[in-house]
């Protein structure tokens, strides 16, 4: 597959580099909880940031990823993609 180079003037190279550096610098799911409503306890010194067991297969993920966990948990067939988007921390699904 051939991917052509973008035409000059369409890409601000400095901004693109800065944005990629921000993306790369984001903590992984094993470094910081990606689920905003996670309530799973942890024995860590910082339990709400503990990410020891964080992954897309967590049984709590549908509720923990949702802004309204009781009424609208994340649907099971999209939990994995919502988890990964949340892990990016640049785009927070709601």
PDB file with one MODEL, atoms N, CA, C and O in Angstrom:
MODEL        1
ATOM      1  N   UNK A   1       0.839  -1.172   0.000  1.00  0.00           N
ATOM      2  CA  UNK A   1       0.000   0.000   0.000  1.00  0.00           C
ATOM      3  C   UNK A   1       0.890   1.244   0.000  1.00  0.00           C
ATOM      4  O   UNK A   1       1.867   1.322   0.745  1.00  0.00           O
ATOM      5  N   UNK A   2       0.546   2.190  -0.827  1.00  0.00           N
ATOM      6  CA  UNK A   2       1.309   3.450  -0.906  1.00  0.00           C
ATOM      7  C   UNK A   2       0.533   4.544  -0.197  1.00  0.00           C
ATOM      8  O   UNK A   2      -0.644   4.770  -0.478  1.00  0.00           O
ATOM      9  N   UNK A   3       1.206   5.222   0.727  1.00  0.00           N
ATOM     10  CA  UNK A   3       0.610   6.357   1.422  1.00  0.00           C
ATOM     11  C   UNK A   3       1.362   7.595   0.966  1.00  0.00           C
ATOM     12  O   UNK A   3       2.537   7.766   1.290  1.00  0.00           O
ATOM     13  N   UNK A   4       0.693   8.454   0.218  1.00  0.00           N
ATOM     14  CA  UNK A   4       1.402   9.633  -0.300  1.00  0.00           C
ATOM     15  C   UNK A   4       1.743  10.613   0.809  1.00  0.00           C
ATOM     16  O   UNK A   4       1.041  10.694   1.817  1.00  0.00           O
ATOM     17  N   UNK A   5       2.817  11.351   0.619  1.00  0.00           N
ATOM     18  CA  UNK A   5       3.213  12.391   1.553  1.00  0.00           C
ATOM     19  C   UNK A   5       2.192  13.527   1.490  1.00  0.00           C
ATOM     20  O   UNK A   5       1.698  13.848   0.409  1.00  0.00           O
ATOM     21  N   UNK A   6       1.867  14.139   2.631  1.00  0.00           N
ATOM     22  CA  UNK A   6       0.930  15.271   2.585  1.00  0.00           C
ATOM     23  C   UNK A   6       1.547  16.443   1.836  1.00  0.00           C
ATOM     24  O   UNK A   6       2.762  16.639   1.856  1.00  0.00           O
ATOM     25  N   UNK A   7       0.708  17.203   1.189  1.00  0.00           N
ATOM     26  CA  UNK A   7       1.188  18.384   0.477  1.00  0.00           C
ATOM     27  C   UNK A   7       1.690  19.389   1.494  1.00  0.00           C
ATOM     28  O   UNK A   7       1.133  19.500   2.586  1.00  0.00           O
ATOM     29  N   UNK A   8       2.717  20.109   1.154  1.00  0.00           N
ATOM     30  CA  UNK A   8       3.275  21.083   2.084  1.00  0.00           C
ATOM     31  C   UNK A   8       2.240  22.157   2.389  1.00  0.00           C
ATOM     32  O   UNK A   8       1.435  22.536   1.539  1.00  0.00           O
ATOM     33  N   UNK A   9       2.286  22.627   3.610  1.00  0.00           N
ATOM     34  CA  UNK A   9       1.358  23.668   4.017  1.00  0.00           C
ATOM     35  C   UNK A   9       0.133  23.142   4.733  1.00  0.00           C
ATOM     36  O   UNK A   9      -0.563  23.917   5.389  1.00  0.00           O
ATOM     37  N   UNK A  10      -0.160  21.850   4.633  1.00  0.00           N
ATOM     38  CA  UNK A  10      -1.328  21.275   5.283  1.00  0.00           C
ATOM     39  C   UNK A  10      -1.026  20.790   6.692  1.00  0.00           C
ATOM     40  O   UNK A  10      -1.940  20.577   7.490  1.00  0.00           O
ATOM     41  N   UNK A  11       0.245  20.617   6.998  1.00  0.00           N
ATOM     42  CA  UNK A  11       0.623  20.052   8.282  1.00  0.00           C
ATOM     43  C   UNK A  11       1.577  20.989   8.992  1.00  0.00           C
ATOM     44  O   UNK A  11       2.628  21.349   8.462  1.00  0.00           O
ATOM     45  N   UNK A  12       1.201  21.376  10.191  1.00  0.00           N
ATOM     46  CA  UNK A  12       2.097  22.161  11.023  1.00  0.00           C
ATOM     47  C   UNK A  12       2.982  21.156  11.748  1.00  0.00           C
ATOM     48  O   UNK A  12       2.564  20.555  12.738  1.00  0.00           O
ATOM     49  N   UNK A  13       4.183  20.977  11.264  1.00  0.00           N
ATOM     50  CA  UNK A  13       5.062  19.930  11.763  1.00  0.00           C
ATOM     51  C   UNK A  13       5.358  20.078  13.248  1.00  0.00           C
ATOM     52  O   UNK A  13       5.391  19.075  13.960  1.00  0.00           O
ATOM     53  N   UNK A  14       5.570  21.279  13.733  1.00  0.00           N
ATOM     54  CA  UNK A  14       5.868  21.484  15.154  1.00  0.00           C
ATOM     55  C   UNK A  14       4.681  21.060  16.017  1.00  0.00           C
ATOM     56  O   UNK A  14       4.864  20.421  17.053  1.00  0.00           O
ATOM     57  N   UNK A  15       3.476  21.409  15.600  1.00  0.00           N
ATOM     58  CA  UNK A  15       2.282  21.010  16.355  1.00  0.00           C
ATOM     59  C   UNK A  15       2.088  19.507  16.317  1.00  0.00           C
ATOM     60  O   UNK A  15       1.732  18.896  17.325  1.00  0.00           O
ATOM     61  N   UNK A  16       2.320  18.912  15.164  1.00  0.00           N
ATOM     62  CA  UNK A  16       2.164  17.460  15.030  1.00  0.00           C
ATOM     63  C   UNK A  16       3.143  16.729  15.939  1.00  0.00           C
ATOM     64  O   UNK A  16       2.776  15.745  16.580  1.00  0.00           O
ATOM     65  N   UNK A  17       4.361  17.191  15.999  1.00  0.00           N
ATOM     66  CA  UNK A  17       5.371  16.565  16.866  1.00  0.00           C
ATOM     67  C   UNK A  17       4.966  16.725  18.328  1.00  0.00           C
ATOM     68  O   UNK A  17       5.064  15.772  19.101  1.00  0.00           O
ATOM     69  N   UNK A  18       4.513  17.911  18.714  1.00  0.00           N
ATOM     70  CA  UNK A  18       4.097  18.156  20.090  1.00  0.00           C
ATOM     71  C   UNK A  18       2.909  17.254  20.465  1.00  0.00           C
ATOM     72  O   UNK A  18       2.886  16.687  21.558  1.00  0.00           O
ATOM     73  N   UNK A  19       1.939  17.121  19.577  1.00  0.00           N
ATOM     74  CA  UNK A  19       0.778  16.278  19.853  1.00  0.00           C
ATOM     75  C   UNK A  19       1.163  14.804  19.961  1.00  0.00           C
ATOM     76  O   UNK A  19       0.633  14.092  20.814  1.00  0.00           O
ATOM     77  N   UNK A  20       2.065  14.344  19.123  1.00  0.00           N
ATOM     78  CA  UNK A  20       2.531  12.960  19.211  1.00  0.00           C
ATOM     79  C   UNK A  20       3.303  12.724  20.506  1.00  0.00           C
ATOM     80  O   UNK A  20       3.169  11.667  21.122  1.00  0.00           O
ATOM     81  N   UNK A  21       4.096  13.686  20.916  1.00  0.00           N
ATOM     82  CA  UNK A  21       4.822  13.558  22.179  1.00  0.00           C
ATOM     83  C   UNK A  21       3.855  13.485  23.361  1.00  0.00           C
ATOM     84  O   UNK A  21       4.085  12.724  24.301  1.00  0.00           O
ATOM     85  N   UNK A  22       2.777  14.269  23.322  1.00  0.00           N
ATOM     86  CA  UNK A  22       1.755  14.208  24.373  1.00  0.00           C
ATOM     87  C   UNK A  22       1.092  12.838  24.400  1.00  0.00           C
ATOM     88  O   UNK A  22       0.857  12.282  25.473  1.00  0.00           O
ATOM     89  N   UNK A  23       0.792  12.299  23.243  1.00  0.00           N
ATOM     90  CA  UNK A  23       0.163  10.984  23.150  1.00  0.00           C
ATOM     91  C   UNK A  23       1.078   9.904  23.721  1.00  0.00           C
ATOM     92  O   UNK A  23       0.636   9.046  24.486  1.00  0.00           O
ATOM     93  N   UNK A  24       2.333   9.950  23.351  1.00  0.00           N
ATOM     94  CA  UNK A  24       3.297   8.945  23.812  1.00  0.00           C
ATOM     95  C   UNK A  24       3.526   9.053  25.318  1.00  0.00           C
ATOM     96  O   UNK A  24       3.797   8.046  25.971  1.00  0.00           O
ATOM     97  N   UNK A  25       3.421  10.244  25.870  1.00  0.00           N
ATOM     98  CA  UNK A  25       3.698  10.469  27.295  1.00  0.00           C
ATOM     99  C   UNK A  25       2.554  10.042  28.212  1.00  0.00           C
ATOM    100  O   UNK A  25       2.729  10.037  29.430  1.00  0.00           O
ATOM    101  N   UNK A  26       1.409   9.689  27.677  1.00  0.00           N
ATOM    102  CA  UNK A  26       0.274   9.307  28.509  1.00  0.00           C
ATOM    103  C   UNK A  26       0.588   8.033  29.283  1.00  0.00           C
ATOM    104  O   UNK A  26       1.194   7.109  28.739  1.00  0.00           O
ATOM    105  N   UNK A  27       0.182   7.980  30.545  1.00  0.00           N
ATOM    106  CA  UNK A  27       0.414   6.752  31.314  1.00  0.00           C
ATOM    107  C   UNK A  27      -0.404   5.596  30.751  1.00  0.00           C
ATOM    108  O   UNK A  27      -1.514   5.793  30.258  1.00  0.00           O
ATOM    109  N   UNK A  28       0.141   4.415  30.828  1.00  0.00           N
ATOM    110  CA  UNK A  28      -0.573   3.241  30.327  1.00  0.00           C
ATOM    111  C   UNK A  28      -1.652   2.840  31.322  1.00  0.00           C
ATOM    112  O   UNK A  28      -1.730   3.391  32.419  1.00  0.00           O
ATOM    113  N   UNK A  29      -2.475   1.887  30.937  1.00  0.00           N
ATOM    114  CA  UNK A  29      -3.536   1.391  31.823  1.00  0.00           C
ATOM    115  C   UNK A  29      -2.959   0.697  33.048  1.00  0.00           C
ATOM    116  O   UNK A  29      -3.633   0.595  34.073  1.00  0.00           O
ATOM    117  N   UNK A  30      -1.731   0.222  32.960  1.00  0.00           N
ATOM    118  CA  UNK A  30      -1.113  -0.428  34.121  1.00  0.00           C
ATOM    119  C   UNK A  30      -0.409   0.577  35.040  1.00  0.00           C
ATOM    120  O   UNK A  30       0.059   0.213  36.118  1.00  0.00           O
ATOM    121  N   UNK A  31      -0.336   1.842  34.610  1.00  0.00           N
ATOM    122  CA  UNK A  31       0.296   2.879  35.420  1.00  0.00           C
ATOM    123  C   UNK A  31      -0.717   3.783  36.131  1.00  0.00           C
ATOM    124  O   UNK A  31      -0.449   4.286  37.222  1.00  0.00           O
ATOM    125  N   UNK A  32      -1.878   3.985  35.507  1.00  0.00           N
ATOM    126  CA  UNK A  32      -2.896   4.864  36.067  1.00  0.00           C
ATOM    127  C   UNK A  32      -4.262   4.384  35.591  1.00  0.00           C
ATOM    128  O   UNK A  32      -4.444   4.124  34.402  1.00  0.00           O
ATOM    129  N   UNK A  33      -5.213   4.265  36.496  1.00  0.00           N
ATOM    130  CA  UNK A  33      -6.546   3.771  36.141  1.00  0.00           C
ATOM    131  C   UNK A  33      -7.169   4.610  35.018  1.00  0.00           C
ATOM    132  O   UNK A  33      -7.256   5.833  35.130  1.00  0.00           O
ATOM    133  N   UNK A  34      -7.596   3.960  33.953  1.00  0.00           N
ATOM    134  CA  UNK A  34      -8.255   4.694  32.875  1.00  0.00           C
ATOM    135  C   UNK A  34      -9.761   4.859  33.100  1.00  0.00           C
ATOM    136  O   UNK A  34     -10.401   5.667  32.426  1.00  0.00           O
ATOM    137  N   UNK A  35     -10.324   4.105  34.035  1.00  0.00           N
ATOM    138  CA  UNK A  35     -11.767   4.153  34.271  1.00  0.00           C
ATOM    139  C   UNK A  35     -12.086   5.213  35.318  1.00  0.00           C
ATOM    140  O   UNK A  35     -11.704   5.061  36.478  1.00  0.00           O
ATOM    141  N   UNK A  36     -12.780   6.285  34.934  1.00  0.00           N
ATOM    142  CA  UNK A  36     -13.016   7.390  35.852  1.00  0.00           C
ATOM    143  C   UNK A  36     -13.869   7.034  37.072  1.00  0.00           C
ATOM    144  O   UNK A  36     -13.753   7.686  38.109  1.00  0.00           O
ATOM    145  N   UNK A  37     -14.710   6.027  36.968  1.00  0.00           N
ATOM    146  CA  UNK A  37     -15.594   5.673  38.079  1.00  0.00           C
ATOM    147  C   UNK A  37     -15.235   4.349  38.730  1.00  0.00           C
ATOM    148  O   UNK A  37     -16.094   3.700  39.328  1.00  0.00           O
ATOM    149  N   UNK A  38     -13.985   3.943  38.623  1.00  0.00           N
ATOM    150  CA  UNK A  38     -13.573   2.675  39.211  1.00  0.00           C
ATOM    151  C   UNK A  38     -13.582   2.778  40.729  1.00  0.00           C
ATOM    152  O   UNK A  38     -13.040   3.721  41.305  1.00  0.00           O
ATOM    153  N   UNK A  39     -14.198   1.805  41.359  1.00  0.00           N
ATOM    154  CA  UNK A  39     -14.292   1.775  42.819  1.00  0.00           C
ATOM    155  C   UNK A  39     -13.624   0.528  43.401  1.00  0.00           C
ATOM    156  O   UNK A  39     -13.776   0.248  44.590  1.00  0.00           O
ATOM    157  N   UNK A  40     -12.898  -0.211  42.591  1.00  0.00           N
ATOM    158  CA  UNK A  40     -12.250  -1.427  43.060  1.00  0.00           C
ATOM    159  C   UNK A  40     -11.125  -1.047  44.016  1.00  0.00           C
ATOM    160  O   UNK A  40     -10.238  -0.273  43.656  1.00  0.00           O
ATOM    161  N   UNK A  41     -11.157  -1.587  45.228  1.00  0.00           N
ATOM    162  CA  UNK A  41     -10.110  -1.235  46.206  1.00  0.00           C
ATOM    163  C   UNK A  41      -8.751  -1.820  45.833  1.00  0.00           C
ATOM    164  O   UNK A  41      -8.650  -2.811  45.110  1.00  0.00           O
ATOM    165  N   UNK A  42      -7.721  -1.178  46.350  1.00  0.00           N
ATOM    166  CA  UNK A  42      -6.352  -1.619  46.096  1.00  0.00           C
ATOM    167  C   UNK A  42      -5.540  -1.360  47.354  1.00  0.00           C
ATOM    168  O   UNK A  42      -5.823  -0.416  48.092  1.00  0.00           O
ATOM    169  N   UNK A  43      -4.556  -2.173  47.598  1.00  0.00           N
ATOM    170  CA  UNK A  43      -3.716  -2.027  48.785  1.00  0.00           C
ATOM    171  C   UNK A  43      -2.571  -1.029  48.586  1.00  0.00           C
ATOM    172  O   UNK A  43      -1.691  -0.916  49.438  1.00  0.00           O
ATOM    173  N   UNK A  44      -2.584  -0.328  47.495  1.00  0.00           N
ATOM    174  CA  UNK A  44      -1.530   0.627  47.184  1.00  0.00           C
ATOM    175  C   UNK A  44      -1.602   1.844  48.114  1.00  0.00           C
ATOM    176  O   UNK A  44      -2.613   2.067  48.781  1.00  0.00           O
ATOM    177  N   UNK A  45      -0.523   2.624  48.148  1.00  0.00           N
ATOM    178  CA  UNK A  45      -0.513   3.883  48.905  1.00  0.00           C
ATOM    179  C   UNK A  45      -1.456   4.913  48.294  1.00  0.00           C
ATOM    180  O   UNK A  45      -1.950   5.801  48.989  1.00  0.00           O
ATOM    181  N   UNK A  46      -1.701   4.791  46.995  1.00  0.00           N
ATOM    182  CA  UNK A  46      -2.628   5.682  46.288  1.00  0.00           C
ATOM    183  C   UNK A  46      -3.716   4.823  45.639  1.00  0.00           C
ATOM    184  O   UNK A  46      -3.696   4.621  44.425  1.00  0.00           O
ATOM    185  N   UNK A  47      -4.659   4.319  46.427  1.00  0.00           N
ATOM    186  CA  UNK A  47      -5.612   3.315  45.938  1.00  0.00           C
ATOM    187  C   UNK A  47      -6.474   3.756  44.757  1.00  0.00           C
ATOM    188  O   UNK A  47      -6.819   2.916  43.926  1.00  0.00           O
ATOM    189  N   UNK A  48      -6.832   5.014  44.647  1.00  0.00           N
ATOM    190  CA  UNK A  48      -7.676   5.420  43.519  1.00  0.00           C
ATOM    191  C   UNK A  48      -6.890   5.533  42.219  1.00  0.00           C
ATOM    192  O   UNK A  48      -7.481   5.670  41.148  1.00  0.00           O
ATOM    193  N   UNK A  49      -5.581   5.479  42.301  1.00  0.00           N
ATOM    194  CA  UNK A  49      -4.767   5.485  41.090  1.00  0.00           C
ATOM    195  C   UNK A  49      -4.177   4.118  40.798  1.00  0.00           C
ATOM    196  O   UNK A  49      -3.590   3.907  39.737  1.00  0.00           O
ATOM    197  N   UNK A  50      -4.325   3.199  41.717  1.00  0.00           N
ATOM    198  CA  UNK A  50      -3.780   1.856  41.559  1.00  0.00           C
ATOM    199  C   UNK A  50      -4.358   1.205  40.309  1.00  0.00           C
ATOM    200  O   UNK A  50      -5.574   1.170  40.121  1.00  0.00           O
ATOM    201  N   UNK A  51      -3.499   0.703  39.478  1.00  0.00           N
ATOM    202  CA  UNK A  51      -3.942   0.114  38.223  1.00  0.00           C
ATOM    203  C   UNK A  51      -3.454  -1.330  38.077  1.00  0.00           C
ATOM    204  O   UNK A  51      -3.251  -1.816  36.964  1.00  0.00           O
ATOM    205  N   UNK A  52      -3.270  -1.998  39.198  1.00  0.00           N
ATOM    206  CA  UNK A  52      -2.724  -3.350  39.183  1.00  0.00           C
ATOM    207  C   UNK A  52      -3.569  -4.301  38.336  1.00  0.00           C
ATOM    208  O   UNK A  52      -3.020  -5.098  37.575  1.00  0.00           O
ATOM    209  N   UNK A  53      -4.881  -4.230  38.457  1.00  0.00           N
ATOM    210  CA  UNK A  53      -5.758  -5.165  37.742  1.00  0.00           C
ATOM    211  C   UNK A  53      -6.536  -4.528  36.605  1.00  0.00           C
ATOM    212  O   UNK A  53      -7.541  -5.092  36.172  1.00  0.00           O
ATOM    213  N   UNK A  54      -6.112  -3.377  36.108  1.00  0.00           N
ATOM    214  CA  UNK A  54      -6.867  -2.686  35.061  1.00  0.00           C
ATOM    215  C   UNK A  54      -6.661  -3.323  33.692  1.00  0.00           C
ATOM    216  O   UNK A  54      -5.539  -3.440  33.198  1.00  0.00           O
ATOM    217  N   UNK A  55      -7.765  -3.726  33.103  1.00  0.00           N
ATOM    218  CA  UNK A  55      -7.771  -4.153  31.707  1.00  0.00           C
ATOM    219  C   UNK A  55      -9.204  -4.142  31.185  1.00  0.00           C
ATOM    220  O   UNK A  55     -10.155  -4.025  31.957  1.00  0.00           O
ATOM    221  N   UNK A  56      -9.345  -4.264  29.894  1.00  0.00           N
ATOM    222  CA  UNK A  56     -10.659  -4.175  29.257  1.00  0.00           C
ATOM    223  C   UNK A  56     -11.577  -5.329  29.630  1.00  0.00           C
ATOM    224  O   UNK A  56     -12.789  -5.232  29.436  1.00  0.00           O
ATOM    225  N   UNK A  57     -11.035  -6.411  30.158  1.00  0.00           N
ATOM    226  CA  UNK A  57     -11.856  -7.561  30.534  1.00  0.00           C
ATOM    227  C   UNK A  57     -12.349  -7.492  31.978  1.00  0.00           C
ATOM    228  O   UNK A  57     -12.994  -8.430  32.445  1.00  0.00           O
ATOM    229  N   UNK A  58     -12.066  -6.424  32.682  1.00  0.00           N
ATOM    230  CA  UNK A  58     -12.516  -6.266  34.061  1.00  0.00           C
ATOM    231  C   UNK A  58     -14.047  -6.311  34.098  1.00  0.00           C
ATOM    232  O   UNK A  58     -14.712  -5.672  33.282  1.00  0.00           O
ATOM    233  N   UNK A  59     -14.588  -7.053  35.029  1.00  0.00           N
ATOM    234  CA  UNK A  59     -16.052  -7.167  35.112  1.00  0.00           C
ATOM    235  C   UNK A  59     -16.695  -5.855  35.538  1.00  0.00           C
ATOM    236  O   UNK A  59     -17.892  -5.656  35.326  1.00  0.00           O
ATOM    237  N   UNK A  60     -15.923  -4.967  36.131  1.00  0.00           N
ATOM    238  CA  UNK A  60     -16.433  -3.668  36.559  1.00  0.00           C
ATOM    239  C   UNK A  60     -16.338  -2.608  35.457  1.00  0.00           C
ATOM    240  O   UNK A  60     -16.912  -1.529  35.605  1.00  0.00           O
ATOM    241  N   UNK A  61     -15.641  -2.883  34.376  1.00  0.00           N
ATOM    242  CA  UNK A  61     -15.390  -1.891  33.327  1.00  0.00           C
ATOM    243  C   UNK A  61     -16.651  -1.254  32.748  1.00  0.00           C
ATOM    244  O   UNK A  61     -16.654  -0.039  32.554  1.00  0.00           O
ATOM    245  N   UNK A  62     -17.723  -1.996  32.459  1.00  0.00           N
ATOM    246  CA  UNK A  62     -18.905  -1.336  31.887  1.00  0.00           C
ATOM    247  C   UNK A  62     -19.457  -0.215  32.775  1.00  0.00           C
ATOM    248  O   UNK A  62     -19.933   0.800  32.268  1.00  0.00           O
ATOM    249  N   UNK A  63     -19.395  -0.395  34.072  1.00  0.00           N
ATOM    250  CA  UNK A  63     -19.871   0.646  34.982  1.00  0.00           C
ATOM    251  C   UNK A  63     -18.792   1.707  35.217  1.00  0.00           C
ATOM    252  O   UNK A  63     -19.085   2.902  35.239  1.00  0.00           O
ATOM    253  N   UNK A  64     -17.574   1.276  35.389  1.00  0.00           N
ATOM    254  CA  UNK A  64     -16.481   2.192  35.718  1.00  0.00           C
ATOM    255  C   UNK A  64     -16.146   3.163  34.591  1.00  0.00           C
ATOM    256  O   UNK A  64     -15.630   4.251  34.846  1.00  0.00           O
ATOM    257  N   UNK A  65     -16.433   2.784  33.353  1.00  0.00           N
ATOM    258  CA  UNK A  65     -16.151   3.650  32.206  1.00  0.00           C
ATOM    259  C   UNK A  65     -17.287   4.619  31.902  1.00  0.00           C
ATOM    260  O   UNK A  65     -17.102   5.571  31.143  1.00  0.00           O
ATOM    261  N   UNK A  66     -18.435   4.392  32.474  1.00  0.00           N
ATOM    262  CA  UNK A  66     -19.620   5.188  32.159  1.00  0.00           C
ATOM    263  C   UNK A  66     -19.728   6.431  33.036  1.00  0.00           C
ATOM    264  O   UNK A  66     -19.323   6.422  34.199  1.00  0.00           O
ATOM    265  N   UNK A  67     -20.277   7.494  32.464  1.00  0.00           N
ATOM    266  CA  UNK A  67     -20.554   8.703  33.242  1.00  0.00           C
ATOM    267  C   UNK A  67     -21.776   8.514  34.135  1.00  0.00           C
ATOM    268  O   UNK A  67     -21.928   9.205  35.142  1.00  0.00           O
ATOM    269  N   UNK A  68     -22.640   7.582  33.765  1.00  0.00           N
ATOM    270  CA  UNK A  68     -23.834   7.279  34.552  1.00  0.00           C
ATOM    271  C   UNK A  68     -23.916   5.759  34.702  1.00  0.00           C
ATOM    272  O   UNK A  68     -24.720   5.106  34.038  1.00  0.00           O
ATOM    273  N   UNK A  69     -23.074   5.200  35.583  1.00  0.00           N
ATOM    274  CA  UNK A  69     -22.924   3.745  35.674  1.00  0.00           C
ATOM    275  C   UNK A  69     -24.199   2.972  36.001  1.00  0.00           C
ATOM    276  O   UNK A  69     -24.385   1.857  35.515  1.00  0.00           O
ATOM    277  N   UNK A  70     -25.066   3.545  36.807  1.00  0.00           N
ATOM    278  CA  UNK A  70     -26.285   2.829  37.203  1.00  0.00           C
ATOM    279  C   UNK A  70     -27.290   2.735  36.058  1.00  0.00           C
ATOM    280  O   UNK A  70     -27.848   1.668  35.799  1.00  0.00           O
ATOM    281  N   UNK A  71     -27.515   3.838  35.386  1.00  0.00           N
ATOM    282  CA  UNK A  71     -28.522   3.868  34.315  1.00  0.00           C
ATOM    283  C   UNK A  71     -27.978   3.439  32.958  1.00  0.00           C
ATOM    284  O   UNK A  71     -28.681   2.812  32.166  1.00  0.00           O
ATOM    285  N   UNK A  72     -26.720   3.783  32.700  1.00  0.00           N
ATOM    286  CA  UNK A  72     -26.173   3.567  31.359  1.00  0.00           C
ATOM    287  C   UNK A  72     -24.764   2.978  31.386  1.00  0.00           C
ATOM    288  O   UNK A  72     -23.812   3.665  31.015  1.00  0.00           O
ATOM    289  N   UNK A  73     -24.606   1.735  31.811  1.00  0.00           N
ATOM    290  CA  UNK A  73     -23.269   1.133  31.717  1.00  0.00           C
ATOM    291  C   UNK A  73     -22.877   0.983  30.242  1.00  0.00           C
ATOM    292  O   UNK A  73     -23.738   0.927  29.364  1.00  0.00           O
ATOM    293  N   UNK A  74     -21.604   0.922  29.991  1.00  0.00           N
ATOM    294  CA  UNK A  74     -21.115   0.739  28.617  1.00  0.00           C
ATOM    295  C   UNK A  74     -21.563  -0.636  28.117  1.00  0.00           C
ATOM    296  O   UNK A  74     -21.460  -1.632  28.833  1.00  0.00           O
ATOM    297  N   UNK A  75     -22.053  -0.676  26.901  1.00  0.00           N
ATOM    298  CA  UNK A  75     -22.524  -1.937  26.329  1.00  0.00           C
ATOM    299  C   UNK A  75     -21.348  -2.896  26.152  1.00  0.00           C
ATOM    300  O   UNK A  75     -20.257  -2.493  25.747  1.00  0.00           O
ATOM    301  N   UNK A  76     -21.586  -4.152  26.457  1.00  0.00           N
ATOM    302  CA  UNK A  76     -20.530  -5.170  26.498  1.00  0.00           C
ATOM    303  C   UNK A  76     -19.742  -5.263  25.194  1.00  0.00           C
ATOM    304  O   UNK A  76     -18.529  -5.468  25.229  1.00  0.00           O
ATOM    305  N   UNK A  77     -20.400  -5.119  24.053  1.00  0.00           N
ATOM    306  CA  UNK A  77     -19.694  -5.284  22.776  1.00  0.00           C
ATOM    307  C   UNK A  77     -18.778  -4.108  22.428  1.00  0.00           C
ATOM    308  O   UNK A  77     -18.018  -4.198  21.463  1.00  0.00           O
ATOM    309  N   UNK A  78     -18.828  -3.012  23.182  1.00  0.00           N
ATOM    310  CA  UNK A  78     -17.934  -1.885  22.910  1.00  0.00           C
ATOM    311  C   UNK A  78     -17.032  -1.537  24.100  1.00  0.00           C
ATOM    312  O   UNK A  78     -16.289  -0.557  24.047  1.00  0.00           O
ATOM    313  N   UNK A  79     -17.094  -2.325  25.155  1.00  0.00           N
ATOM    314  CA  UNK A  79     -16.279  -2.037  26.348  1.00  0.00           C
ATOM    315  C   UNK A  79     -14.797  -1.956  25.996  1.00  0.00           C
ATOM    316  O   UNK A  79     -14.107  -1.048  26.458  1.00  0.00           O
ATOM    317  N   UNK A  80     -14.305  -2.875  25.200  1.00  0.00           N
ATOM    318  CA  UNK A  80     -12.859  -2.892  24.904  1.00  0.00           C
ATOM    319  C   UNK A  80     -12.408  -1.628  24.185  1.00  0.00           C
ATOM    320  O   UNK A  80     -11.355  -1.077  24.508  1.00  0.00           O
ATOM    321  N   UNK A  81     -13.178  -1.168  23.228  1.00  0.00           N
ATOM    322  CA  UNK A  81     -12.764   0.037  22.497  1.00  0.00           C
ATOM    323  C   UNK A  81     -12.911   1.279  23.370  1.00  0.00           C
ATOM    324  O   UNK A  81     -12.086   2.189  23.287  1.00  0.00           O
ATOM    325  N   UNK A  82     -13.947   1.330  24.204  1.00  0.00           N
ATOM    326  CA  UNK A  82     -14.112   2.458  25.126  1.00  0.00           C
ATOM    327  C   UNK A  82     -12.971   2.472  26.140  1.00  0.00           C
ATOM    328  O   UNK A  82     -12.455   3.536  26.485  1.00  0.00           O
ATOM    329  N   UNK A  83     -12.583   1.300  26.614  1.00  0.00           N
ATOM    330  CA  UNK A  83     -11.454   1.201  27.543  1.00  0.00           C
ATOM    331  C   UNK A  83     -10.179   1.752  26.895  1.00  0.00           C
ATOM    332  O   UNK A  83      -9.458   2.539  27.508  1.00  0.00           O
ATOM    333  N   UNK A  84      -9.911   1.340  25.669  1.00  0.00           N
ATOM    334  CA  UNK A  84      -8.691   1.792  24.979  1.00  0.00           C
ATOM    335  C   UNK A  84      -8.727   3.290  24.718  1.00  0.00           C
ATOM    336  O   UNK A  84      -7.705   3.960  24.864  1.00  0.00           O
ATOM    337  N   UNK A  85      -9.878   3.829  24.337  1.00  0.00           N
ATOM    338  CA  UNK A  85      -9.986   5.271  24.143  1.00  0.00           C
ATOM    339  C   UNK A  85      -9.762   6.010  25.460  1.00  0.00           C
ATOM    340  O   UNK A  85      -9.112   7.055  25.490  1.00  0.00           O
ATOM    341  N   UNK A  86     -10.286   5.480  26.511  1.00  0.00           N
ATOM    342  CA  UNK A  86     -10.104   6.087  27.831  1.00  0.00           C
ATOM    343  C   UNK A  86      -8.640   6.025  28.262  1.00  0.00           C
ATOM    344  O   UNK A  86      -8.146   6.941  28.921  1.00  0.00           O
ATOM    345  N   UNK A  87      -7.954   4.961  27.897  1.00  0.00           N
ATOM    346  CA  UNK A  87      -6.537   4.808  28.221  1.00  0.00           C
ATOM    347  C   UNK A  87      -5.687   5.872  27.523  1.00  0.00           C
ATOM    348  O   UNK A  87      -4.639   6.259  28.039  1.00  0.00           O
ATOM    349  N   UNK A  88      -6.126   6.347  26.360  1.00  0.00           N
ATOM    350  CA  UNK A  88      -5.378   7.399  25.668  1.00  0.00           C
ATOM    351  C   UNK A  88      -5.353   8.692  26.472  1.00  0.00           C
ATOM    352  O   UNK A  88      -4.394   9.459  26.390  1.00  0.00           O
ATOM    353  N   UNK A  89      -6.402   8.932  27.247  1.00  0.00           N
ATOM    354  CA  UNK A  89      -6.530  10.099  28.111  1.00  0.00           C
ATOM    355  C   UNK A  89      -6.572  11.421  27.364  1.00  0.00           C
ATOM    356  O   UNK A  89      -6.649  12.481  27.984  1.00  0.00           O
ATOM    357  N   UNK A  90      -6.523  11.370  26.059  1.00  0.00           N
ATOM    358  CA  UNK A  90      -6.644  12.591  25.252  1.00  0.00           C
ATOM    359  C   UNK A  90      -8.077  12.747  24.754  1.00  0.00           C
ATOM    360  O   UNK A  90      -8.533  13.849  24.451  1.00  0.00           O
ATOM    361  N   UNK A  91      -8.763  11.630  24.677  1.00  0.00           N
ATOM    362  CA  UNK A  91     -10.168  11.599  24.274  1.00  0.00           C
ATOM    363  C   UNK A  91     -10.899  10.779  25.327  1.00  0.00           C
ATOM    364  O   UNK A  91     -10.707   9.566  25.417  1.00  0.00           O
ATOM    365  N   UNK A  92     -11.724  11.427  26.112  1.00  0.00           N
ATOM    366  CA  UNK A  92     -12.449  10.700  27.147  1.00  0.00           C
ATOM    367  C   UNK A  92     -13.861  10.385  26.664  1.00  0.00           C
ATOM    368  O   UNK A  92     -14.676  11.292  26.490  1.00  0.00           O
ATOM    369  N   UNK A  93     -14.149   9.115  26.447  1.00  0.00           N
ATOM    370  CA  UNK A  93     -15.495   8.731  26.050  1.00  0.00           C
ATOM    371  C   UNK A  93     -16.474   9.032  27.173  1.00  0.00           C
ATOM    372  O   UNK A  93     -16.097   9.048  28.345  1.00  0.00           O
ATOM    373  N   UNK A  94     -17.720   9.267  26.821  1.00  0.00           N
ATOM    374  CA  UNK A  94     -18.713   9.516  27.863  1.00  0.00           C
ATOM    375  C   UNK A  94     -19.945   8.674  27.649  1.00  0.00           C
ATOM    376  O   UNK A  94     -20.891   8.752  28.434  1.00  0.00           O
TER     377      UNK A  94
ENDMDL
END
